[in-house]
Amino acid sequence: MAKIFITGSADGLGQLAAKELINQGHEVVLHARNAVRGKDALSALPAAKNVVTADLSNIEETKAFASTLNALGPFDAVIHNAGVYQASDKLTFLINTIAPYILTCLIQKPKRLIYLSSGMHLHGHPSMQNLVSDMQNRNKYPNYSDTKLHIVILCMLVARKWTNVYANAVDPGWVPTKMGGRGAPDSLVKGFQTQAWLAVSDDNTAKVSGRYFHHKKEAHYLPAADDITVQEKFLALCEQISGVHFPADDQ
């Protein structure tokens, strides 16, 4: 039995992945952004081990949340599923990019890390040039595609720096969730299976690191995510914004 934490698991793909893992006999801790949604999440999945709440758009709250999680851990796997699409660029950046960075740094290192990206990351811009000044002076933030590229960059950075952790990114496809909309053409079932599989499977194809998966198969991702210069600029950006330092491999 594995112990797994999933961000953004009050509904959508996060909840479906949690249900799949609970049905397999694993211990799952849910996350919701507030107490009301947390209560609803636990009502939907009463066999979950626990539900914890935090607003991931708030940097200080996210830092404190990591301490709460460490008191519940350690975890065998963490699935960074939480994300927003139809929100302001600022909110999207804080939730999709900065929150998973902070939690990656501050949660006690699990054996496996899974990051939910999107095929839209292919339209993201890898340049970190002037991002901080743009945010401070022009209130201009990265867009959704940029943030989903950031997630792939973070994953590949973690895979390079933490050699004792399996870190992989997932494109769940365009699926009919509240975020994806009813008309989304991809399979909802396949949309959550890959992250659940990466979290617990003993298949050799799942026990890898620095890969990008779509429906349990390795898929093409933007090559810039592997560029060490891009990764280090991204790391410096996240450290500057969050005040959180990325730990070394042995920490």
N, C-alpha and C positions, 0 to 999 in steps of 0.2 A: 504493500500500500504506500502510495506517495502522498506527500503533503503539498498542496498547490494553492497559490494565491493568484487571483485573476482581477485585474483592475477593470472597472466598467462592466461589472457582471450583474447589474440589476435588471438588464434586459438585453435584447439583441444577441449578437454572436457570443458575447461574453457569458450571458446566461446559458445559452445553448451548449457552449463548451463546458461550463460548470456542470450542467445536467449530465452530459456524456461521461465526464470523469467521475461524478458521484455514482452513476449507474455502474461504472466499472469497479467500484469499491474504494475509490480514493477519497482522501480527506481534503475538502475544498473550503477555502475561506473566500467569501464574496466581498465585493466592494461596491458601495453606492455613494453618490455625492452628498446625500443628506439622510437624516433619520427616517423620513417618510418613505423615501425610495428604498432604504435599507430594510424597513419593515416589509415592504412589498416583495423585495427580493427573497427574503427568508420565507415569506408565505408561499412563494412560487417554488422554492427549493428548500423545504423544511429539513431535508437530510444534510444540508450544508453544515459544516462544522461551526461556522460563525459568519457574521457580516460586520464589516467595519466601514466607517464613513469618513469621507474627507472631500473637500472641494479642491480638485487638482488644478484649478485655475489660480489658486492662491499659493504663492511660493512658500511662505512661512508655514502655512497649514500643511503643505505637502512634506516639508522637512519634519514637522512634528509627527506626521502620519507614519513616516518611516520608523520612528521609535516605537510607535504602537505595534507596527508589524513585527519588529524585532522581538518584542515581548511575546508575540504569538508564535514565532518561528522557532528554529530555522525551517525554511521551505526547501523542498526538493526542486520545485519549479515555480517560476513566476511568469505569468502571461501578461504582458503589457498590451491590454486590449482597449483600454479607454481611449476615446477619440471623439471629436466633433467635426461636423462638416458644414452645416448651414449656421455658422456663427461668425462673429467679427474675426478679422485676421488676428487681432491681439489675443482673443480668447482661444482661438484655434492654435496659435503658437504656444501659448502657455500650457494647454492641456496635451496637445499632440507631440510637442517637442520637449519642453522644459520639464514637465512632470515625470515622464519616463526616465529622463537623464538623472533627475534628483533621486528618484527611487532606486534606479540602478546603482548609484553611488552609495546610498545610505542603507539600503536593506542588506542584511547579512547575506553574503554571496550564496545563491542557490547552485544546484548542480546544472540547472538548465534555465535559460532565459529565452523567451519567445516574444518577438516584437511584431505587432500587427501594422503592416504598411498597406499599400494599395498600388494597383497598376498605374494610378495617376502620378505616382512618384516619378515616372518617366518624363513627366512634363515639369518637374521641379528644377530649380536653379541651384547648382552646387556652390556657387560663389558665396562666401561669407563676408565679402568686402562691404564695408560701410553699414553692415546690418545694425550694429548698436547705435551709431550716429543717426541712422534713418529712423530707428524706433524712438530715440530720445528727442530728436529735433523736428522730425516730420510726421511722427505718429504713424509711420509706415512699417507694417509687419509682414513677415513671410506669409504666403497664401497656403491653402490646403495642400496643393501638390508639393510645395517646398517642404512642408512639415512631414509629409510622408516619405520624402527623400531623406530628411533628417533622421527619421527612424531607421532607415536602411544604413545610413552612415554610422549611426550609433551602434547598431548591431555589429557591423563589420569592425568597428573600432574595438568593441568589447571582445569580439572573437580574436582579434590580433593581440590585445593586451592581457586578456585573462585566459591563459592556455588550459586551465583546469575546469573551464565552464563550457558547456555547449550553448552557443548563442546563435540563434537563427531568426530570420525575418519571414513573414508570411503575407502573401497577397490572397485574401479570402475570396476575391472575385466581387463582382457587382451583384449583390444578393438582395432579396426582398425583405429587408429589415426596415425599421422606422427610418434609419439613415439612408438606406439604399432606395427605398420607395417600392411600391407594389409592382411596378413594371420592370424591376431589375431582372435580367435574363439568366443569371447564374443560379446554380443549385444552392439552396439554403443549407442543406445537409453537408455538402462538400465545403461550404463556407466556414464551418466550425470544426470539422474533423481534423484538419491538418494541425492546428495548434494543440488540440488535445493529444494527438498522436505524438507530436514532438515533445510534449511535456512528460510522457511516461513510457513510450515504446522502447523495447529492447532491440528493435530492428536496427541492424547496422546502418541502414539508410537514414535513420532518425538520430543516431548517435554521432552527429557530425557538428561542425561549427563553421560559422561564416558563410552560410548558404541562404538562398532566397527561394522559398517554396510556394507553389500554387497547386492546390489539390494533391498534396503529398508527392509532388514531383518538383525537382529543381527547375527554376525558371530564370529567364533573362531579367537582369536588373541593370540600372544605370551604372556603367563602369566607374564613374567618378566616385562612387561610394567606397571603392577600394583604394582610392588615391590617399596616401598617407598625409600629404600636405592638406588636402581637404578635410580629412579626419581631425588633424591637429588644430586646424582653424576652427572647426566646429566645436571641438573640446574647449578651446580657449573662450569661444563665444558663450558656451553654456556655463562655464565656470564664472565668467564675468557677470552674467545676468543673475545666476542663482546664488553665487557665493559658496558653492559646493565644489570641493576638489575631487577629481576622479582618483580613486584609490589604486595603488599599485597591485600587482598580481598576488603578492604575498600578504596583503592586508585583509 
